[in-house]
Amino acid sequence: MTQTSAPVVPFDEAMSRYEPVMGLEVHVELSTATKMFCGCATDFGAEPNTQTCPVCLGLPGALPVVNATAVESAIRIGLALNCQIAEWCRFARKNYFYPDMPKNFQTSQYDEPIAFNGYMDVELPALDGEGVETYRVEIERAHMEEDTGKSTHVGGATGRIHGADYSVVDYNRAGIPLIEIVTKPITGAGSRAPEVARAYVSALRDLLRALDVTHGRMEQGNIRCDANVSLMPVGSDTFGTRTETKNVNSLRSVERAVRYEITRHAAVLDAGEKIFQETRHWHEDTGITTAGRPKSDADDYRYFPEPDLVPVAPSREDVERLRATLPENPAVRRRRLQEEWGFTDLEMRDVINAQAVDVIEETVAAGASPAAARKWWSGELARRANAQGVAVTELGVTPAHIAELDSLVTGGRLNDSMARQVLDGVLAGEGGPTEVADARGLELVQDDGALQAAVDKVIAANEGVVEKIRGGKVQAVGALIGQVMKEMRGQADAARARDLILSTLGVEG
């Protein structure tokens, strides 16, 4: 079944008449070894339905037990988000029929979350290109719950249940610990609302990774965002009817989904019609949302306290002990490192986009210069990682390798071209940089006599270029350098070759 786009209006036009209001609900799968209420493993990619037991399958008589590590992770997340931590809270049953939830209810928290009333500051590049703009996103709550299983709909064109031939369910994911982080309504962002949504989820992911409470792989569903959007006329303070785009699992898609819903809402309101409160499905391929199901309110879930679990009552001593484990805020750390490394805003942005902050810090600690570490990790290695569709940290090269490679370049043994060949060998598993350079016989020729002979040969064969250089077009020397490097089979210092060419021609560099 082909998905067709609803009527939309241009984004700028929508912004001229409406003020967007957002609410972002981010579901975070914790990286605990076992599930939230049982001892089943949480390994990603296991054979379907092999990581289940009577508790997570909801069999009669099976009793849950709270995962203490998950509770501590929830408290650390709340503290990192500047939340208050509840002195006493409890779980509730959220009742609804859904094939992914074998119990037909989800064990969650309702009116008594573990953490509440927090905030996170997110940064966007300033519109004038200078510095950043900071938006404060207020956190309503962060509560504990369990994940659902995973349905796969076979057949049909959309991967949805409508039009499928049949569906299968994998309950391995059912019961994995989840923390749901819910913002208060986000207003005042105007036309930057989609960017704010993306920046918030990105900053939140960075924070959660720094806390080491989740693998943070959005493509694997470790972090999923439900984006609520509504519009109100400019000058009004009455919120419009919201829709909720479910399970958006990439930063780019969060921004695109919010932008699309703004343009769709505006078209509906311009036509004098009403927004229908519902969930929406995001389609990455077409960049549109389509209707899901009517959006239920809390009363429809018939929440009631979970009778099989005791309340959670963390002591103030335990809360302060966990507060002492919090890492440096990622945004603060990035600013500190940028100043220490002397990077421009643009250079640091490239490093962040390559997800290379950690490895560059480790490479500098291993002895490389910040500039060299940035050149390799956010340049050559980022290019290779993008080509393979992996993170730079998954390539198989370490910060120690890059520091060693840099020392071979700065020590005069290799030029950049040879260093890339060495890097090829390291990535191919041939050993460390020095070992690869030795095995491949890569080393700059230090004999000026041999280099001078190559320079003389190239000068004699290129009278036209020589005349240009002597006539004042010194930049033409690049053509001769390339030929000298070819004569030397790449095993020469290009800067030294340039100096010898110009001195031989009697031209000032």
C-alpha positions in Angstrom: 0.0 0.0 0.0 1.5 3.3 -1.1 1.6 6.0 1.6 0.4 9.4 0.4 1.4 12.7 1.9 -1.3 14.8 3.6 -1.7 18.5 2.5 1.1 20.7 4.0 2.0 24.3 3.8 5.6 25.7 3.5 7.4 25.7 6.8 8.1 29.5 6.8 4.5 30.2 6.0 3.3 28.1 8.9 5.7 29.9 11.2 4.3 33.2 10.2 0.9 32.2 11.6 1.5 29.6 14.3 3.7 29.0 17.3 4.8 25.3 17.7 4.5 23.6 21.1 6.5 20.3 21.5 6.6 17.6 24.1 9.4 15.0 23.7 9.2 11.6 25.3 12.5 9.7 25.1 12.6 5.9 25.9 16.0 4.7 27.0 16.8 1.0 27.2 19.3 0.5 30.0 22.3 -1.6 29.4 21.8 -3.9 32.4 22.8 -7.5 32.2 19.3 -8.7 33.1 15.7 -7.5 32.6 13.8 -5.1 34.8 11.8 -7.7 36.8 13.5 -11.1 36.1 16.9 -12.6 35.5 16.6 -13.1 31.7 19.6 -11.8 29.6 19.3 -8.6 27.5 21.7 -9.5 24.7 20.8 -7.7 21.4 20.3 -10.0 18.4 19.7 -13.3 20.2 17.6 -15.9 18.6 13.9 -14.9 19.0 12.2 -15.9 22.2 15.3 -17.5 23.7 15.6 -14.8 26.5 12.3 -15.3 28.2 10.9 -16.8 31.4 7.6 -17.1 33.2 8.0 -13.6 34.7 8.6 -11.6 31.5 6.0 -13.8 29.6 3.4 -13.0 32.3 2.6 -16.6 33.2 0.2 -17.1 36.1 1.9 -17.2 39.5 5.2 -15.7 38.4 6.4 -12.9 40.7 8.6 -9.9 39.6 11.7 -8.7 41.5 13.0 -5.2 40.8 16.5 -4.9 39.2 18.5 -2.8 41.7 21.0 -1.7 39.1 18.2 -0.3 37.0 16.9 1.7 39.9 20.4 3.1 40.5 20.7 4.0 36.8 17.3 5.7 37.0 18.5 7.8 40.0 21.7 8.8 38.2 19.8 9.8 35.1 17.5 11.9 37.2 20.4 13.6 39.0 22.2 14.3 35.8 19.0 16.0 34.5 18.9 18.2 37.6 15.7 16.4 38.8 14.4 15.9 42.3 14.7 12.3 43.4 11.6 10.8 45.1 12.0 9.7 48.7 9.2 7.1 48.0 7.7 5.9 44.8 6.0 2.8 43.4 5.2 0.9 40.3 1.8 0.8 38.6 0.1 -1.4 36.0 -0.7 0.3 32.7 -3.5 -1.8 31.2 -4.0 -2.2 27.5 -4.2 -5.0 25.0 -1.2 -5.1 22.7 0.4 -8.3 21.3 3.9 -7.0 22.1 3.1 -7.1 25.8 2.4 -10.7 26.9 0.9 -9.7 30.2 -1.6 -7.3 28.6 -0.3 -4.7 31.0 3.0 -2.8 31.3 4.7 -2.4 34.7 5.5 1.3 34.8 5.2 4.3 37.0 2.3 6.6 36.9 1.8 9.4 39.4 4.9 8.6 41.4 8.0 8.7 39.2 11.5 8.1 40.5 12.7 11.6 39.3 10.8 14.8 38.5 11.1 18.6 37.9 14.5 18.8 36.2 16.0 20.5 33.1 18.6 20.2 30.4 20.3 23.1 28.6 20.8 22.5 24.9 22.9 24.5 22.5 22.3 25.4 18.8 24.7 27.3 16.6 23.7 31.0 16.6 21.8 32.2 13.6 24.5 34.8 12.9 27.2 32.1 12.8 28.9 33.4 16.0 28.8 31.2 19.1 25.8 29.3 20.3 22.2 29.9 21.5 21.1 28.0 24.6 17.6 26.6 25.1 16.5 25.3 28.4 14.3 22.2 28.1 12.4 21.5 31.3 11.9 17.9 32.4 8.6 16.8 33.7 9.6 13.4 34.9 11.8 10.4 34.4 10.2 7.1 35.3 11.0 3.4 35.3 9.2 0.8 33.2 9.7 -2.2 31.1 10.0 -2.5 27.3 7.6 -4.4 25.1 8.4 -7.3 22.7 8.9 -6.7 19.0 6.3 -7.5 16.3 7.4 -8.2 12.7 4.7 -7.9 10.1 5.5 -10.1 7.1 4.2 -9.3 3.6 2.7 -6.1 2.4 4.5 -3.0 1.2 4.8 -0.9 4.4 6.0 -3.2 7.1 2.9 -2.3 9.1 0.2 -4.7 10.2 -2.2 -3.3 7.6 -1.7 -5.3 4.5 0.6 -7.9 6.0 0.1 -11.6 5.4 0.9 -12.5 9.0 2.8 -11.3 12.1 5.4 -12.8 14.4 6.4 -11.7 17.9 9.8 -11.9 19.6 9.5 -11.5 23.4 13.3 -11.2 24.0 12.9 -7.4 24.4 9.8 -7.7 26.7 10.9 -6.7 30.2 14.2 -4.9 29.3 14.6 -2.0 31.7 13.4 1.3 30.3 13.6 4.9 31.5 11.1 7.2 30.0 12.1 10.9 30.1 9.3 13.3 29.5 9.7 17.0 28.9 7.3 19.7 29.9 5.8 21.6 27.0 8.6 23.3 25.0 7.5 26.7 23.8 9.2 29.8 22.4 11.5 28.0 20.0 9.6 29.3 16.9 11.1 28.3 13.6 14.0 26.6 15.4 11.7 24.1 17.1 12.7 21.1 14.9 16.4 22.0 15.5 15.7 22.2 19.3 14.1 18.8 19.2 17.1 17.3 17.5 19.6 19.1 19.7 17.8 18.0 22.9 17.7 14.3 21.9 21.4 14.5 20.8 22.4 16.2 24.1 20.4 13.6 26.0 22.1 10.8 24.2 25.5 12.2 24.9 24.6 12.5 28.6 23.3 9.0 28.8 26.4 7.6 27.1 28.6 9.6 29.5 26.6 8.0 32.4 27.3 4.6 30.8 23.7 3.5 31.5 22.8 2.6 27.9 24.5 1.5 24.7 22.8 4.5 23.1 22.4 3.0 19.6 19.3 4.6 18.2 19.4 2.3 15.2 19.0 -0.6 17.5 16.2 1.0 19.4 18.2 1.7 22.6 16.9 5.3 22.4 13.6 6.1 20.8 11.8 9.4 20.7 8.0 10.1 20.7 7.6 13.6 19.4 4.4 15.4 20.4 3.5 18.5 18.3 0.7 21.0 18.4 0.3 24.6 17.1 -1.3 27.7 18.5 -2.0 30.9 16.6 0.7 33.5 17.1 -0.3 35.7 20.1 -2.4 32.9 21.7 -1.5 31.1 24.9 -3.9 28.2 24.4 -2.3 25.0 23.4 -3.7 23.2 20.3 -4.5 19.5 20.0 -1.4 17.4 19.8 -0.3 14.4 17.8 2.4 12.0 18.9 4.8 10.6 16.3 6.0 7.3 17.7 9.4 5.6 18.0 11.5 8.0 15.9 15.0 6.4 16.0 17.5 8.8 14.5 18.5 12.4 15.3 17.8 13.5 11.7 14.4 11.9 11.8 13.4 13.7 15.0 14.0 17.0 13.3 12.3 16.0 10.0 9.3 14.5 11.8 8.7 17.7 13.9 9.1 19.9 10.8 6.6 17.8 8.8 4.0 17.7 11.5 4.2 21.5 11.9 3.5 21.9 8.2 0.7 19.3 8.2 -1.0 20.8 11.3 -0.9 24.2 9.7 -2.6 23.0 6.6 -5.3 21.3 8.6 -5.9 24.5 10.7 -5.8 26.8 7.6 -8.5 24.7 6.1 -10.7 25.4 9.1 -10.6 21.7 10.3 -9.6 20.2 13.6 -6.5 18.2 14.5 -7.3 14.7 15.5 -5.5 13.6 18.7 -3.7 10.4 17.6 -0.4 8.6 17.3 1.4 8.9 14.0 3.9 6.7 12.2 7.1 8.2 10.8 8.2 7.0 7.3 11.9 7.6 6.8 11.8 6.9 3.1 9.1 9.4 2.2 9.6 11.9 5.1 6.0 11.9 6.1 3.8 10.7 9.0 0.6 8.6 8.7 -2.2 8.0 11.2 -1.8 5.3 13.8 -4.4 5.0 16.5 -6.4 7.4 18.6 -4.2 8.7 21.4 -5.4 7.5 24.8 -5.3 9.7 27.9 -4.1 8.4 31.2 -7.6 7.4 32.4 -8.0 5.0 29.5 -5.1 2.9 30.7 -6.8 2.2 34.1 -3.6 2.6 36.1 -3.5 1.1 39.5 -0.7 0.3 42.0 1.3 -2.8 41.2 0.4 -5.3 44.0 3.4 -7.6 43.5 6.2 -5.0 44.0 7.1 -3.1 47.1 7.7 0.7 46.8 11.1 2.1 46.0 12.4 4.3 48.7 16.1 5.4 48.1 17.8 6.8 51.1 19.3 10.3 50.9 22.7 8.7 51.6 22.3 6.4 48.6 21.2 9.3 46.4 24.3 11.4 47.4 26.5 8.4 46.8 25.2 8.1 43.3 25.5 11.8 42.8 29.2 11.5 43.4 29.5 9.1 40.5 28.2 11.5 37.9 30.6 12.4 35.1 31.4 15.8 33.8 28.6 17.2 31.8 29.4 16.4 28.1 28.7 20.0 27.0 30.9 21.4 29.7 33.6 18.9 28.9 33.5 19.7 25.1 33.9 23.4 25.9 36.9 22.7 28.1 38.6 20.4 25.6 38.0 22.8 22.8 39.8 25.5 24.7 42.6 23.2 25.7 43.0 22.0 22.1 42.7 25.4 20.5 40.0 24.3 18.0 37.7 26.7 16.3 33.9 26.3 16.6 33.8 24.7 13.1 36.7 22.3 13.9 35.0 21.2 17.1 31.7 20.8 15.4 33.4 18.4 12.9 34.9 16.4 15.8 31.5 16.2 17.5 29.8 15.1 14.2 32.4 12.4 13.8 31.7 11.3 17.4 35.4 11.5 17.9 35.7 13.6 21.1 36.7 10.6 23.3 39.2 9.1 20.9 40.9 12.4 20.2 41.2 13.0 24.0 42.8 9.5 24.3 45.0 10.1 21.3 46.3 13.4 22.7 46.9 11.6 26.0 49.0 9.0 24.1 51.3 11.7 22.8 49.8 13.1 19.6 49.2 16.8 19.0 45.5 17.9 19.1 45.7 19.0 15.5 47.1 15.7 14.3 44.6 13.7 16.3 41.7 15.8 14.8 43.1 15.4 11.3 43.1 11.6 11.5 39.9 11.0 13.5 37.6 13.6 12.0 39.2 13.4 8.6 40.6 10.2 7.2 39.1 7.8 9.7 35.7 9.5 9.7 35.6 9.2 5.9 36.3 5.5 6.1 33.8 5.0 8.9 31.1 6.7 6.9 31.9 4.6 3.9 31.5 1.4 6.0 28.4 2.7 7.9 30.1 2.3 11.3 31.4 4.6 14.1 35.1 5.6 14.0 35.5 3.6 17.2 34.5 0.4 15.4 37.1 0.5 12.7 39.7 -1.5 14.6 42.2 1.3 15.0 43.1 2.7 18.5 44.1 6.0 19.9 47.6 4.5 20.6 47.8 3.5 16.9 47.1 7.1 15.8 49.6 8.5 18.3 52.2 6.1 17.0 51.4 7.0 13.4 51.7 10.7 14.2 55.1 10.1 15.8 56.3 8.4 12.6 55.2 11.5 10.6 56.5 14.2 12.9 59.8 12.2 13.3 60.4 12.4 9.6 60.0 8.7 8.7 56.7 9.0 6.9 54.9 11.6 4.9 51.1 11.8 4.9 50.7 9.6 1.8 52.8 6.9 3.3 51.0 7.2 6.6 47.8 6.5 4.9 49.3 3.3 3.5 50.4 2.3 7.0 46.9 3.0 8.2 45.6 0.6 5.5 47.8 -2.1 6.9 46.8 -1.4 10.5 43.1 -1.6 9.5 43.9 -4.8 7.6 45.2 -6.4 10.8 48.9 -6.4 9.8 50.0 -5.0 13.1 50.8 -1.6 14.7 52.0 1.4 12.6 55.8 0.8 13.1 55.4 -2.9 12.4 53.4 -2.2 9.2 55.9 0.5 8.0 58.8 -2.0 8.5 57.0 -4.8 6.8 56.1 -2.7 3.8 59.4 -0.9 3.6 57.9 2.5 4.0 60.4 5.2 4.9 61.2 8.6 3.5 64.4 8.9 1.5 66.7 11.1 3.5 69.5 11.2 0.8 69.5 14.7 -0.6 71.6 13.5 -3.4 69.0 11.2 -4.7 66.3 13.8 -4.2 68.4 16.4 -6.0 68.9 14.0 -8.9 65.1 13.6 -9.2 64.6 17.4 -9.0 67.1 18.0 -11.8 65.5 15.4 -14.0 62.0 16.9 -13.5 63.2 20.5 -14.1 65.0 19.4 -17.4 61.8 17.8 -18.6 59.4 20.7 -17.9 60.8 23.9 -19.4 57.4 25.5 -19.8 56.6 25.1 -16.1 60.1 26.3 -15.1 59.6 29.5 -17.1 56.3 30.2 -15.3 57.9 29.8 -11.9 60.9 32.0 -12.9 58.3 34.5 -14.2 56.7 34.9 -10.8 54.1 32.1 -10.8 55.6 30.3 -7.8 52.4 28.3 -7.2 53.2 26.3 -10.4 55.9 24.5 -8.4 53.2 22.1 -7.3 53.2 20.4 -10.7 56.9 19.8 -10.4 56.6 18.5 -6.8 54.1 15.9 -7.9 56.5 14.6 -10.6 59.4 14.5 -8.1 57.3 12.5 -5.7 56.5 10.1 -8.6 60.2 9.8 -9.4 60.9 9.0 -5.7 57.9 6.5 -5.6 56.3 8.6 -3.0 59.2 8.2 -0.5 60.3 11.8 -0.3 59.4 14.8 1.8 57.3 17.1 -0.4 58.3 20.2 1.6 62.0 19.3 1.1 61.3 18.7 -2.6 59.8 22.1 -2.9 62.7 23.8 -1.3 65.2 22.0 -3.6 63.2 22.9 -6.7 63.0 26.6 -5.8 66.7 26.8 -4.7 67.8 25.0 -7.9 65.8 27.6 -10.0 67.1 30.5 -7.9 63.6 31.5 -6.9 62.5 32.8 -3.5 59.8 30.7 -1.9 
